[in-house]
Amino acid sequence: MKAKIFLALISGLVILALSEIFFRWENYRNRNIETRACRRQSQRFHHELIPDSVCRSKYPEWDVEFRVNNLGFRGEDIAVQKPSGTYRVILVGDSFIEGESVVENKTATSLVEKEITFESGQKIEMVNMGVMSYSPVVYYRVIKDKGLPLNPDLVIINVDMSDFQNDYAYAKDMDEDGNFRNILFQQQMGQPHVALPAIDSKIKFWLRSNSAFYMVVADRLKQLIRKINKLPEPTVFLTNNLDSDPHYITRSEKNAADPEAWREISINLIKIRDLLTQKKIPLVVTVYPYGHQAGEDEWGKGRVRNGFETGKIYPSTAADLLVEFGNKNGIKVVNFVQDFRGAAKKEAGFLYYPQDGHFTEKGQRVMADKLKEVINNYLTHGR
């Protein structure tokens, strides 16, 4: 009897050990590789890309090389002195413009430069100044410090739906001298979360830190408990909280019109307008939707974890209000929402990654087509 118990114990330990080895290998094989080695904190810009660095970006939905140029932005090196006969466009934005989720030559920036140059015979140079989590308060500093020395012929700011919340939060992250304290992103987790009973929190923390097998089993059990109790997936921030929720402006028409959400972004867009007016450089602001605003099937898996319903198109009120804001304040704003909604209906395949939510190659293609229209208008009509 003792021998059988001993044998069963040894067999159980062997199975656990083999399971641990298997899941560790699976975690290694399927691990995410972030571009942190290409990024650093900055008091001036909150964070920035490291010039002349190269990283790999690997997630379940993509695996690409990420190259940073001499100026500290994604793409090929840019000469500060503008080449003769070149029409230089600065494209400012956040991660959607940076385009980490696609190979470099499939970003909207790269597509526009190549295609307009070929189609018009006019040499176009597109400078991609998009960086993850930048927003108008940082756009202003990027344009002033890094954009103006390039003597651009046109500046295009691409407003992202998270820019409203980012600007609101960044304002709280600055000291009295306007330097970033870099405390942003220390966000509280959203609710509800499922806790496994009968295991001490310290033990669970140790197991989660040291056992791949435990992580898989625990996560599967939590999913089962949520399903049985009909609980939604936990969000990674406090939804409908302007301090924490980057999607705040997209959740309802009420949120989209919230004066607090508009306060900082309005100030910063006007500062950019005044800066470029003084330098006699044209400015265009574009605005594009997130996946849950573009199509009922777009961003299908990720939207659930971010507190949105499936099979529903959310309002784009903030984009409409931004056009009104532009009209009142002498800023040309071009709304791409309907173009993305039309493409979401027609295109085979998604414009936004189902889990991550950033543009796929098809999404970058739609963005490029709309940007080409904007730039061609300036090339042809000067407006």
FIVEXGU-297221 format. One line per field, with one value per residue (C-alpha): x, y, z; residue in three letters. Coordinates in pm, 1 decimal. Layout:
% residues N
px: (X,...)
py: (Y,...)
pz: (Z,...)
residuo: (ALA,...)
//
This chain:
% residues 383
px: (0.0,278.8,460.0,150.5,110.8,478.5,453.7,144.6,323.0,629.2,408.8,221.7,543.5,678.5,358.2,376.6,742.6,676.9,377.4,590.1,861.2,604.1,430.7,761.7,868.5,531.8,565.5,915.0,812.6,505.8,648.9,589.0,893.8,842.9,1029.7,1138.5,1504.6,1427.6,1248.5,1348.4,1190.0,1210.6,1129.6,1051.1,845.6,752.0,914.1,1086.1,1248.0,1624.8,1791.0,1965.8,1829.5,1676.9,1431.2,1201.3,828.7,664.6,309.1,53.4,-68.6,261.3,638.6,830.8,1163.0,1138.7,1403.7,1455.1,1621.1,1874.4,1600.8,1448.6,1145.7,1052.9,1176.5,1473.8,1724.2,1622.0,1860.4,1786.9,1856.0,1559.4,1669.4,1605.1,1271.1,1130.8,789.5,837.4,541.4,560.9,314.1,257.6,61.7,75.5,117.3,-125.3,103.5,422.4,292.3,469.1,208.8,316.7,643.9,795.1,713.8,344.9,296.7,76.5,380.1,584.3,295.1,207.0,564.4,623.8,289.1,253.5,610.9,539.1,194.4,260.1,626.9,668.3,931.2,752.5,930.6,712.2,859.5,693.8,686.4,436.4,530.8,332.2,107.9,195.1,-88.1,-123.4,65.2,363.6,287.1,345.7,689.5,781.2,686.5,865.2,1185.1,1221.5,982.2,1050.5,1427.0,1330.1,1160.0,837.9,596.7,297.7,227.8,-44.4,-155.3,-347.0,-569.8,-628.7,-930.4,-699.5,-547.9,-823.7,-754.2,-377.7,-364.2,-581.8,-354.6,-27.9,-125.2,-135.2,199.6,392.9,578.7,570.5,842.0,647.0,870.2,713.7,740.5,671.1,404.8,148.5,43.0,42.4,-326.2,-559.0,-688.0,-1049.8,-1317.2,-1440.7,-1149.5,-1184.4,-975.1,-909.3,-1027.5,-844.5,-493.6,-302.1,-225.5,149.0,153.1,-43.6,198.4,495.6,331.7,237.3,593.1,759.3,526.1,406.1,183.1,9.0,-46.9,-219.4,-436.5,-528.7,-622.9,-836.2,-1015.2,-1082.5,-1226.5,-1451.7,-1568.1,-1643.8,-1838.1,-2043.1,-2119.3,-2172.4,-1906.9,-1740.2,-1368.5,-1173.8,-1056.3,-700.2,-818.0,-1116.4,-1374.8,-1552.4,-1285.3,-1108.8,-801.1,-753.7,-957.1,-788.3,-1115.1,-1322.1,-1419.9,-1554.6,-1785.5,-2081.8,-2194.9,-2197.2,-1829.0,-1746.1,-1887.5,-1733.0,-1570.4,-1301.6,-1196.4,-1170.4,-991.8,-628.8,-652.7,-821.8,-545.8,-272.9,-424.6,-457.4,-93.8,8.3,-207.2,-46.1,306.5,263.3,74.6,368.5,602.8,363.2,342.3,4.1,-159.1,-413.7,-564.1,-710.8,-915.5,-977.9,-1191.7,-1098.9,-1209.3,-1525.1,-1629.8,-1553.0,-1726.3,-1930.4,-1679.9,-1363.5,-1135.5,-1354.5,-1162.3,-980.0,-1290.2,-1439.2,-1137.5,-1161.8,-1522.7,-1707.1,-1986.4,-1943.2,-2146.9,-2194.5,-2063.3,-1993.4,-2055.7,-1790.3,-1923.9,-1579.2,-1464.6,-1766.8,-1709.6,-1344.3,-1450.6,-1675.3,-1389.6,-1165.6,-1421.9,-1454.2,-1080.1,-942.4,-801.6,-868.6,-993.5,-1060.0,-1277.3,-1190.5,-1457.4,-1701.3,-1416.8,-1306.3,-1663.7,-1711.6,-1386.3,-1478.4,-1791.4,-1618.9,-1277.2,-1215.2,-1020.4,-990.0,-866.6,-780.7,-617.2,-883.9,-687.7,-451.8,-673.5,-406.2,-416.9,-349.4,-187.9,-539.2,-600.3,-272.3,-379.0,-704.6,-515.5,-265.5,-538.5,-702.3,-371.6,-289.8,-611.3,-517.8,-164.3,-268.6,-509.7,-217.3,2.6,-271.1,-466.2,-248.5,-523.3)
py: (0.0,239.1,153.6,241.2,573.3,648.3,555.5,772.5,1061.3,1025.8,998.3,1313.1,1504.9,1387.0,1498.5,1838.4,1875.7,1780.3,2017.3,2297.2,2232.8,2222.5,2547.2,2724.8,2624.7,2738.3,3070.7,3115.7,3018.8,3244.2,3523.3,3885.4,4090.6,4458.6,4756.2,4886.1,4866.9,5133.3,5364.6,5579.6,5821.7,6194.2,6495.1,6695.8,6439.6,6198.1,5922.1,5900.6,5664.0,5621.0,5743.7,5482.5,5186.1,4865.0,4636.2,4347.6,4379.8,4040.3,3983.3,3713.5,3920.1,4041.5,4001.0,4290.9,4470.5,4814.9,5061.1,5409.6,5673.7,5946.6,6186.3,5943.0,5829.6,5517.2,5497.2,5580.6,5849.6,6206.5,6485.5,6800.3,7011.7,6963.5,6843.4,7085.4,7034.9,6821.9,6874.1,6776.4,6667.7,6602.8,6343.5,6367.9,6115.8,5828.2,5451.5,5425.9,5656.6,5505.7,5178.3,4925.7,4665.2,4643.4,4626.4,4965.4,4981.4,4911.6,5208.9,5489.5,5720.7,5496.2,5420.9,5788.3,5895.8,5624.8,5652.4,6030.7,6061.1,5797.0,5923.5,6297.7,6316.3,6553.6,6438.5,6393.8,6329.5,6205.1,6234.2,5994.3,6165.0,5927.1,5778.2,5549.8,5738.0,6085.0,6340.0,6712.5,6838.0,6634.7,6697.7,7068.8,7000.8,6755.1,7004.2,7293.5,7107.6,6847.3,6943.2,7310.8,7260.3,7036.7,7328.8,7137.2,7245.8,7091.3,6955.0,6694.0,6607.7,6283.1,6298.1,5965.5,5888.1,5839.7,6187.5,6346.1,6133.7,6137.5,6516.7,6530.4,6285.6,6432.3,6773.5,6615.6,6447.8,6774.0,6969.7,7348.0,7380.4,7174.1,6867.0,6523.0,6338.1,6009.8,5888.4,5834.1,5475.0,5380.5,5312.5,5123.9,4798.7,4781.1,4551.5,4287.6,4055.3,3693.2,3568.7,3199.4,3099.8,2894.8,3006.5,3270.3,3581.3,3556.6,3196.4,3290.5,3571.9,3335.5,3074.8,3328.9,3463.2,3122.3,2867.2,2877.2,2575.9,2758.3,3067.7,2865.2,2664.8,2971.4,3179.2,2898.5,2854.6,3228.7,3225.0,2934.1,3113.7,3431.0,3229.8,3047.6,3371.2,3563.2,3820.2,4032.1,4014.2,4241.2,4567.2,4693.0,5034.0,5198.1,5242.4,5577.0,5734.3,6022.2,5978.8,5620.0,5522.5,5595.1,5506.2,5741.8,5970.5,5679.6,5517.0,5752.1,6080.2,6223.8,6140.1,6276.2,6615.3,6626.5,6972.4,6825.5,6587.8,6879.6,7130.7,7030.8,6907.5,7233.0,7442.8,7235.9,7228.8,7606.8,7636.1,7425.7,7639.8,7959.1,7817.9,7710.5,8026.7,8229.7,8018.7,8032.9,7654.0,7499.7,7273.8,6998.8,6791.6,6453.2,6230.3,5858.3,5605.9,5313.2,4966.3,4961.4,5287.4,5165.5,4829.2,4593.5,4312.7,4520.4,4478.8,4182.2,4021.2,4322.9,4538.1,4295.6,4318.7,4696.2,4705.2,4730.4,4513.3,4290.7,4337.5,4709.4,5026.0,5293.5,5663.8,5890.3,6205.1,6328.7,6330.1,6538.0,6779.1,6811.7,6928.6,7188.9,7294.0,7335.8,7547.0,7778.3,7812.5,7835.3,7481.7,7256.8,6923.2,6627.9,6349.2,5998.1,5813.2,5747.6,5636.8,5374.5,5262.0,5222.0,5029.4,4805.6,4697.7,4640.0,4502.3,4131.1,4104.8,4344.3,4702.4,4664.5,4368.4,4163.1,4153.9,4451.7,4699.5,4883.8,4911.6,4602.0,4650.2,4706.2,4975.9,5146.4,5126.4,5313.4,5573.4,5617.8,5668.8,5943.0,6114.1,6110.0,6301.4,6563.4,6607.5,6608.1,6891.3,7098.0,7002.4,7091.7,7371.1,7481.5,7401.0)
pz: (0.0,96.0,-224.4,-429.1,-248.9,-300.3,-668.7,-711.8,-540.3,-761.6,-1072.5,-972.2,-917.9,-1253.5,-1427.5,-1255.3,-1350.2,-1712.0,-1723.4,-1584.1,-1843.6,-2123.6,-2025.4,-1969.3,-2318.9,-2458.8,-2278.3,-2417.2,-2769.7,-2765.3,-2550.7,-2638.1,-2729.2,-2657.5,-2802.8,-2462.0,-2559.8,-2821.6,-2576.4,-2281.6,-2038.7,-2104.8,-1890.3,-2201.9,-2398.2,-2116.8,-2322.7,-2659.0,-2905.4,-2888.2,-3210.6,-3426.4,-3230.6,-3364.3,-3184.8,-3252.8,-3185.8,-3140.2,-3025.0,-3107.7,-3403.9,-3554.0,-3553.8,-3711.6,-3701.5,-3543.6,-3663.7,-3517.6,-3734.7,-3657.0,-3540.9,-3293.3,-3493.5,-3684.6,-4041.7,-4258.1,-4163.4,-4242.1,-4340.1,-4139.0,-4449.2,-4681.5,-5026.3,-5310.4,-5485.3,-5202.7,-5045.8,-4682.8,-4469.7,-4096.8,-3974.5,-3599.2,-3395.8,-3152.6,-3189.7,-3483.2,-3684.5,-3542.3,-3682.7,-3462.4,-3559.3,-3926.4,-4116.4,-4188.6,-4559.4,-4485.6,-4254.4,-4383.0,-4378.5,-4605.2,-4842.4,-4888.6,-4960.4,-5218.9,-5395.1,-5421.3,-5546.4,-5812.0,-5910.9,-5918.9,-6008.9,-5713.0,-5465.2,-5134.1,-4807.2,-4523.9,-4175.3,-3935.2,-3593.7,-3441.6,-3105.4,-2879.0,-2632.2,-2755.7,-2756.7,-2839.1,-2533.5,-2657.4,-3025.6,-2959.5,-2811.9,-3086.5,-3359.3,-3188.5,-3095.6,-3370.4,-3649.9,-3717.3,-3773.2,-4068.6,-4248.5,-4329.1,-4600.2,-4421.8,-4074.5,-4024.5,-3672.9,-3644.9,-3340.0,-3170.8,-2952.5,-2653.0,-2699.3,-2491.8,-2185.5,-2242.4,-2244.2,-1932.8,-1749.7,-1878.7,-1739.2,-1393.7,-1454.0,-1496.0,-1230.2,-1201.5,-1469.0,-1722.1,-1688.3,-1675.0,-1347.7,-1532.3,-1292.6,-1565.2,-1640.2,-1270.9,-1320.3,-1092.0,-1229.6,-1329.9,-1190.3,-1156.2,-1082.5,-978.9,-687.2,-637.6,-288.6,-25.0,-132.4,60.6,-146.2,-75.8,-196.1,-508.3,-580.7,-549.1,-769.5,-1035.9,-1033.4,-1051.7,-1209.6,-1567.9,-1498.4,-1212.2,-1428.1,-1700.8,-1459.5,-1250.2,-1553.6,-1697.5,-1363.7,-1343.3,-1695.3,-1595.3,-1277.2,-1476.4,-1732.3,-1467.6,-1282.4,-1608.7,-1520.5,-1790.9,-1856.4,-1618.1,-1767.9,-1730.0,-1606.7,-1440.9,-1715.0,-1748.9,-1530.9,-1703.9,-1483.3,-1595.8,-1903.1,-2239.8,-2417.3,-2201.7,-2489.7,-2700.2,-2445.6,-2475.9,-2626.1,-2273.9,-2225.3,-2570.9,-2474.4,-2126.1,-2086.5,-1861.9,-2138.5,-2382.6,-2161.7,-2214.3,-2572.0,-2678.5,-2522.7,-2685.2,-3034.8,-3027.0,-2914.7,-3214.0,-3444.6,-3316.5,-3341.8,-3703.6,-3800.9,-3674.5,-3888.1,-4188.0,-4207.2,-4298.9,-4041.7,-4095.5,-3816.7,-3900.0,-3673.0,-3714.9,-3521.8,-3303.8,-3409.9,-3197.6,-3365.9,-3717.9,-3739.1,-3526.1,-3586.1,-3559.8,-3256.4,-3166.3,-2879.7,-2740.3,-2708.8,-2455.6,-2227.1,-2254.0,-2141.8,-2475.4,-2611.2,-2913.2,-3230.8,-3178.4,-3341.8,-3082.9,-3150.4,-3298.6,-3135.5,-3032.7,-3396.0,-3501.3,-3214.9,-3313.2,-3660.4,-3496.3,-3270.3,-3574.3,-3756.3,-3456.9,-3406.6,-3759.5,-3768.3,-4064.7,-3930.3,-4159.8,-4018.4,-4143.6,-3943.7,-4228.7,-4456.1,-4205.2,-4150.3,-4523.0,-4556.4,-4261.6,-4449.2,-4783.7,-4692.8,-4658.3,-4335.8,-4047.0,-4036.6,-3667.5,-3496.5,-3313.2,-2987.0,-2984.0,-3170.3,-3369.4,-3747.3,-3952.3,-4293.2,-4430.8,-4170.2,-4255.8,-4621.4,-4550.2,-4346.5,-4628.5,-4888.1,-4682.7,-4608.3,-4979.7,-5047.3,-4788.1,-4921.3,-5287.7,-5210.5,-5084.3,-5376.4,-5627.1,-5464.1,-5171.5,-4923.1)
residuo: (MET,LYS,ALA,LYS,ILE,PHE,LEU,ALA,LEU,ILE,SER,GLY,LEU,VAL,ILE,LEU,ALA,LEU,SER,GLU,ILE,PHE,PHE,ARG,TRP,GLU,ASN,TYR,ARG,ASN,ARG,ASN,ILE,GLU,THR,ARG,ALA,CYS,ARG,ARG,GLN,SER,GLN,ARG,PHE,HIS,HIS,GLU,LEU,ILE,PRO,ASP,SER,VAL,CYS,ARG,SER,LYS,TYR,PRO,GLU,TRP,ASP,VAL,GLU,PHE,ARG,VAL,ASN,ASN,LEU,GLY,PHE,ARG,GLY,GLU,ASP,ILE,ALA,VAL,GLN,LYS,PRO,SER,GLY,THR,TYR,ARG,VAL,ILE,LEU,VAL,GLY,ASP,SER,PHE,ILE,GLU,GLY,GLU,SER,VAL,VAL,GLU,ASN,LYS,THR,ALA,THR,SER,LEU,VAL,GLU,LYS,GLU,ILE,THR,PHE,GLU,SER,GLY,GLN,LYS,ILE,GLU,MET,VAL,ASN,MET,GLY,VAL,MET,SER,TYR,SER,PRO,VAL,VAL,TYR,TYR,ARG,VAL,ILE,LYS,ASP,LYS,GLY,LEU,PRO,LEU,ASN,PRO,ASP,LEU,VAL,ILE,ILE,ASN,VAL,ASP,MET,SER,ASP,PHE,GLN,ASN,ASP,TYR,ALA,TYR,ALA,LYS,ASP,MET,ASP,GLU,ASP,GLY,ASN,PHE,ARG,ASN,ILE,LEU,PHE,GLN,GLN,GLN,MET,GLY,GLN,PRO,HIS,VAL,ALA,LEU,PRO,ALA,ILE,ASP,SER,LYS,ILE,LYS,PHE,TRP,LEU,ARG,SER,ASN,SER,ALA,PHE,TYR,MET,VAL,VAL,ALA,ASP,ARG,LEU,LYS,GLN,LEU,ILE,ARG,LYS,ILE,ASN,LYS,LEU,PRO,GLU,PRO,THR,VAL,PHE,LEU,THR,ASN,ASN,LEU,ASP,SER,ASP,PRO,HIS,TYR,ILE,THR,ARG,SER,GLU,LYS,ASN,ALA,ALA,ASP,PRO,GLU,ALA,TRP,ARG,GLU,ILE,SER,ILE,ASN,LEU,ILE,LYS,ILE,ARG,ASP,LEU,LEU,THR,GLN,LYS,LYS,ILE,PRO,LEU,VAL,VAL,THR,VAL,TYR,PRO,TYR,GLY,HIS,GLN,ALA,GLY,GLU,ASP,GLU,TRP,GLY,LYS,GLY,ARG,VAL,ARG,ASN,GLY,PHE,GLU,THR,GLY,LYS,ILE,TYR,PRO,SER,THR,ALA,ALA,ASP,LEU,LEU,VAL,GLU,PHE,GLY,ASN,LYS,ASN,GLY,ILE,LYS,VAL,VAL,ASN,PHE,VAL,GLN,ASP,PHE,ARG,GLY,ALA,ALA,LYS,LYS,GLU,ALA,GLY,PHE,LEU,TYR,TYR,PRO,GLN,ASP,GLY,HIS,PHE,THR,GLU,LYS,GLY,GLN,ARG,VAL,MET,ALA,ASP,LYS,LEU,LYS,GLU,VAL,ILE,ASN,ASN,TYR,LEU,THR,HIS,GLY,ARG)
//
